[in-house]
Amino acid sequence: MARIAVDAMGGDYAPHEIVRGAIDVAAAHTDVEKIFLVGEQAAIEAELNAAGDWPRDRLELVNATEVVGMDESPATAVRRKKDSSINRAVDLVKSGAAQAVFSAGNTGAAVASTTLKLRMLEGVDRPAIATVVPSPHSPFVLLDAGATPDCTPRMLVQFAAMGSIYAQEVLGIERARVGLMSIGEEDAKGNETTKEAFRLLEKTHLNFIGNVESHDTFEGEVDVVICDGFVGNVVLKTAESAAKAVTTWIKNEVKRRWLYQLGALIMKGAFENIRELADPAAYGGAPLLGVNGFCVIGHGSSRAKAARNGIRFAVQSVTHQVTPRLLAEVARVNEAVAT
């Protein structure tokens, strides 16, 4: 049975959408023991009252008097706003009352609070945000997506180990193909960090397929893409922007001629299917891997569907014992690269 702390005030549409998502999970999943809704008591109570019927034995309100804004400095806000909803949610995990936390609020604040309060898993140097990226062939896991901008080769190897477990858990891939993001497929390509990481990854038991370039990631040739948080965040945001640009081009062209509009009407079902496949709400959020506890970070624009799926994934991670598996996998690769 899982106990999840939810930052009910985190996100552009909090607390309404976050509370709605939490209610849905509590009502639908019998493996949920308790969901703690952390935030301003009056605001959350108003949402619960408006929702009408909800499982009162599975939802518990935890008051927090402060909120970390989306544009605030993460480290400063976490230290100064000790009674913020994200801090109180992480405190529940630290005390053992909860086993995982979900937040769609300030990503940096979630990373800072979780890392400072929960510390790292044994053998893990720094955390990584693992993001599932859709592609025409099959989705892949990208990490780090922004938690650790500067990495050592050893950190990249640890990311590969954690990413492999995550791909197995989320994508159902038993032996995930791991690729190291670089500027060429040859092992001599890249900077000193990636070249050393390549050498270390070859010593592990992981299914390491070598270097991959950014265009390879959408060709269905790799399941887990490893890079530092600076590169990963740039890749992720560039891909999101490119997708929006293509969508805008198509919409603008369709408006030009009535024949194009007729074609768009015929293709409506296909467009809806593509939108569904590319919808980030399908996964609900990206886990912060490597901390001594489980944290799922939702998109700032999360609606109830995304919150529901993010909280549900946190529940599954607890019941499937993902953290102990991460710990064991990292220990294996650390031992391999130490020899």
BAVEX-141793 format. One record per residue (C-alpha): y, x, z; residue in one letter. Coordinates in steps of 0.02 Angstrom, whole numbers, padded with zeros to 5 digits, always signed. Layout:
YXZA/...
//
This chain:
+00000+00000+00000M/+00170+00069-00051A/+00335+00069+00041R/+00487+00096-00071I/+00669+00125-00025A/+00790+00053-00154V/+00971+00106-00170D/+01033-00072-00195A/+01213-00016-00226M/+01175+00112-00361G/+01218+00072-00542G/+01345-00019-00647D/+01269-00189-00610Y/+01223-00167-00428A/+01182-00251-00317P/+01140-00407-00419H/+01025-00330-00550E/+00944-00206-00430I/+00905-00339-00301V/+00836-00453-00436R/+00720-00316-00497G/+00662-00279-00320A/+00622-00462-00289I/+00519-00469-00448D/+00415-00318-00395V/+00388-00382-00218A/+00333-00551-00284A/+00216-00487-00419A/+00129-00334-00346H/+00005-00351-00204T/+00003-00161-00177D/+00181-00169-00110V/+00190-00165+00079E/+00378-00157+00095K/+00534-00135-00012I/+00687-00081+00086F/+00850-00141+00006L/+00979-00015+00062V/+01165-00053+00048G/+01308-00162+00105E/+01228-00300+00208Q/+01343-00443+00159A/+01328-00406-00027A/+01138-00394-00023I/+01119-00549+00085E/+01226-00647-00039A/+01109-00593-00181E/+00954-00639-00082L/+01025-00809-00037N/+01069-00841-00218A/+00894-00792-00274A/+00818-00933-00173G/+00632-00905-00144D/+00578-00725-00116W/+00439-00638-00017P/+00524-00616+00151R/+00383-00514+00226D/+00398-00381+00089R/+00586-00360+00078L/+00690-00284+00217E/+00877-00255+00217L/+00943-00088+00281V/+01132-00082+00304N/+01234+00061+00231A/+01424+00056+00240T/+01465+00178+00099E/+01430+00195-00087V/+01434+00351-00195V/+01531+00311-00353G/+01467+00357-00525M/+01611+00478-00553D/+01611+00564-00383E/+01562+00744-00356S/+01377+00730-00306P/+01364+00869-00176A/+01531+00827-00096T/+01494+00640-00089A/+01321+00666-00015V/+01391+00775+00124R/+01544+00670+00163R/+01470+00497+00142K/+01327+00513+00264K/+01309+00324+00276D/+01299+00299+00088S/+01161+00192+00016S/+01077+00339-00072I/+01079+00445+00087N/+01007+00305+00192R/+00873+00269+00062A/+00819+00451+00059V/+00823+00456+00250D/+00691+00318+00249L/+00577+00431+00148V/+00614+00580+00259K/+00569+00482+00415S/+00408+00417+00338G/+00462+00235+00340A/+00460+00238+00149A/+00359+00344+00029Q/+00473+00343-00124A/+00651+00302-00173V/+00729+00218-00325F/+00912+00235-00372S/+01011+00191-00528A/+01170+00263-00455G/+01251+00434-00472N/+01112+00547-00538T/+01184+00704-00462G/+01197+00620-00292A/+01016+00564-00301A/+00961+00740-00346V/+01070+00820-00211A/+01020+00700-00073S/+00835+00706-00114T/+00831+00895-00129T/+00934+00928+00027L/+00845+00804+00139K/+00665+00810+00076L/+00658+00991+00018R/+00539+01055-00114M/+00352+01039-00126L/+00261+01197-00074E/+00257+01316-00222G/+00397+01228-00319V/+00557+01328-00338D/+00672+01194-00410R/+00656+01009-00458P/+00651+00936-00634A/+00696+00766-00704I/+00557+00708-00820A/+00612+00586-00955T/+00499+00492-01075V/+00576+00499-01249V/+00516+00376-01383P/+00475+00441-01557S/+00404+00364-01718P/+00232+00440-01685H/+00211+00441-01496S/+00325+00462-01345P/+00341+00631-01263F/+00398+00694-01093V/+00554+00804-01086L/+00589+00907-00932L/+00704+00963-00861D/+00831+00832-00914A/+00970+00892-00801G/+00919+00933-00622A/+00910+01123-00640T/+01029+01194-00773P/+00979+01377-00745D/+00794+01417-00738C/+00683+01568-00715T/+00523+01586-00819P/+00421+01541-00664R/+00517+01378-00646M/+00479+01331-00827L/+00294+01360-00795V/+00303+01246-00643Q/+00392+01115-00748F/+00249+01125-00873A/+00121+01093-00737A/+00216+00945-00666M/+00252+00875-00839G/+00067+00879-00883S/+00023+00774-00731I/+00166+00654-00770Y/+00109+00634-00952A/-00066+00597-00890Q/-00001+00467-00767E/+00127+00379-00877V/+00067+00407-01055L/-00120+00413-01017G/-00144+00584-01099I/-00287+00676-01016E/-00243+00848-01082R/-00062+00847-01135A/+00000+00969-01267R/+00138+01074-01188V/+00274+01151-01295G/+00414+01270-01244L/+00582+01227-01321M/+00648+01374-01420S/+00740+01422-01580I/+00582+01462-01676G/+00394+01439-01667E/+00354+01625-01660E/+00323+01693-01485D/+00455+01827-01513A/+00591+01696-01539K/+00706+01638-01399G/+00803+01717-01258N/+00728+01829-01125E/+00689+01682-01011T/+00591+01583-01142T/+00500+01738-01205K/+00441+01779-01029E/+00397+01596-00997A/+00293+01599-01156F/+00196+01749-01092R/+00165+01666-00923L/+00114+01498-00996L/-00020+01584-01099E/-00100+01641-00937K/-00118+01464-00868T/-00253+01332-00893H/-00125+01213-00969L/-00142+01154-01149N/+00002+01264-01206F/+00032+01254-01394I/+00175+01379-01402G/+00357+01364-01446N/+00427+01204-01521V/+00593+01175-01605E/+00697+01020-01574S/+00643+00938-01737H/+00459+00958-01689D/+00479+00845-01539T/+00491+00687-01645F/+00345+00733-01760E/+00206+00685-01639G/+00148+00865-01618E/+00187+00887-01433V/+00169+00781-01275D/+00269+00883-01148V/+00426+00981-01195V/+00486+01112-01072I/+00664+01179-01059C/+00799+01211-00931D/+00909+01067-00873G/+01058+01121-00975F/+00963+01118-01140V/+00865+00963-01093G/+01018+00861-01050N/+01104+00911-01211V/+00950+00868-01315V/+00930+00700-01229L/+01112+00646-01247K/+01120+00709-01426T/+00965+00607-01470A/+01040+00452-01388E/+01204+00475-01481S/+01116+00504-01647A/+01016+00343-01623A/+01176+00246-01588K/+01261+00323-01739A/+01120+00273-01856V/+01123+00096-01785T/+01311+00086-01814T/+01292+00148-01994W/+01160+00017-02030I/+01265-00124-01955K/+01419-00070-02054N/+01322-00062-02217E/+01241-00231-02188V/+01413-00311-02169K/+01468-00247-02339R/+01363-00362-02450R/+01281-00531-02431W/+01121-00463-02509L/+01108-00331-02372Y/+01134-00469-02243Q/+00991-00568-02319L/+00882-00413-02311G/+00930-00386-02129A/+00880-00565-02091L/+00710-00535-02170I/+00692-00372-02070M/+00749-00451-01906K/+00576-00444-01829G/+00555-00260-01874A/+00725-00217-01801F/+00683-00309-01640E/+00518-00214-01627N/+00607-00047-01649I/+00736-00094-01517R/+00595-00138-01397E/+00504+00026-01429L/+00664+00126-01399A/+00719+00027-01247D/+00736+00146-01097P/+00712-00002-00981A/+00527-00002-01028A/+00500+00146-00911Y/+00637+00102-00788G/+00688+00277-00745G/+00646+00461-00738A/+00562+00540-00588P/+00633+00691-00500L/+00477+00799-00491L/+00450+00938-00367G/+00529+00865-00210V/+00429+00827-00053N/+00430+00641-00085G/+00448+00536-00242F/+00615+00489-00320C/+00641+00383-00476V/+00814+00393-00553I/+00864+00242-00658G/+00996+00235-00793H/+01169+00189-00731G/+01169+00035-00842S/+01004-00030-00773S/+00981-00217-00775R/+00845-00312-00682A/+00710-00264-00808K/+00745-00078-00791A/+00757-00090-00601A/+00594-00187-00595R/+00503-00058-00701N/+00579+00089-00607G/+00528+00018-00438I/+00356-00027-00507R/+00332+00152-00566F/+00378+00215-00392A/+00245+00099-00322V/+00115+00164-00445Q/+00159+00344-00407S/+00124+00313-00223V/-00038+00218-00248T/-00101+00344-00378H/-00056+00490-00263Q/+00048+00580-00394V/+00133+00698-00270T/-00030+00777-00205P/-00085+00800-00386R/+00079+00887-00428L/+00057+01000-00278L/-00119+01051-00331A/-00071+01080-00513E/+00079+01189-00468V/-00030+01291-00351A/-00150+01326-00495R/-00017+01388-00615V/+00070+01491-00481N/-00094+01578-00444E/-00124+01608-00630A/+00045+01687-00666V/+00040+01792-00507A/-00108+01893-00570T/
//
